[in-house]
């Protein structure tokens, strides 16, 4: 007996077109072939950018720490070297958060690190 795939194929196409909803160029969200290409590309971008987001966040933290460190009379490099030398184990995310939310606490850490 032959198997007809109309229902399965339609469901698969519908799933892809639903994922392409809202994409620019009307035909990309209506035509399966275009929608499929766009969805595959968008998933590649998503995969890549999940990794790039980590890089971007670290860069942002470093920028914030450097700005706050300069306000306290030192540089980012000297601060990080001082933290390592004095065995103060704070990651960049925490330091950046302290620099933004608790400037006095950050100033105390800078004082302890850079003697």
N, C-alpha and C positions, 0 to 999 in steps of 0.2 A: 504494500500500500504506500502510495506516495505521500510525503509530508509537505503540507503547504505552510509557508512561513509568514504569511501575511500579518498575522496578529503579532508575532514576535518581532518582526522587522519594523512594524509600525510603532510598537512600544519602544524599541531601541531608538528609532528616529525621533520619536516624541521626546524622549529623555534628553537627547542631545540638543534639540531645538529649544527645550525648556532651559537648558544651561546657557544657551546663547541669547536668551531673552535680555533685551536692553542694550545689546551691542550695537555699535554704530553701523550704518548702512543697512537699510531695511531687509535686503535680501539675505544678509548674514543671519538674521533671526527667523527667516522663513524657509530658505533653501537648505536641505539637509547637507548637501556637499559643502557649501560655504560655511554653514554653522559648524559642521564637524571639524573643518580646518581651523576655524577660529577657537573652538573649544579646546582642541588639542594644544594649540599655541598658548592659550590662556593658562592651561594647566602646567605647561612648561615654565611660563613666567612665574606662576605661583610657587612652583618647586624651587626655582632659582632664588626668588625673592624672600622665601622663608629663611634662607641662609644669609642673604644680603642684609636682612633686617637686623640680624645679630651684629653684623659688622657696623651697620649704621648706628645702632644704639651704643655700642662701645665707643665709637667716635664722638657721639654726643656727650657721653659721660666724661670722656677725657677733656673735651672742650670746656665743660662746666667746671670740672675740677681745676683746670688751668686758670680759668677766669677767677675763681674764688681764691686760689693759691696766690695769684698775683695781687689780689686785694689785701692779702695777709703778708705781703712782702717776700714771697718766694716764687719759684716756678714749679711747673708740674713735675719736671724731671727731678728736681731737688727734693720735692715732697715725696715722690714715690721711692727714691733712693733712701730718704730718711725713714720712711715707714718700714722698708725692708731691713735697714740697719738696726732699728729699734724693736724689731719683731712685732710690729703692729699689723695684724692680719685683717685688713679691711679691703673688700673688693671695690672695684671702681664704681659699680652700681650704688653701693651703700655710700661711698664717699660723695658721689654726685648728688645723691638724695640729701645727705647732710648739708652739703654746700648750698643747696637751694632752700631747704626747709629750716635748717638749724644752723645759721651762720656762726653763732657763738660756740657751739659744739665743734664745728669744723675748725674754727680758729684755735680751739684748745688742742685739737688733733695736730694741727700744723705746728703749734708751739712744742708739742711733745716730740714730733718727728724731726723738726729742724731746730736743733739746739745751738 
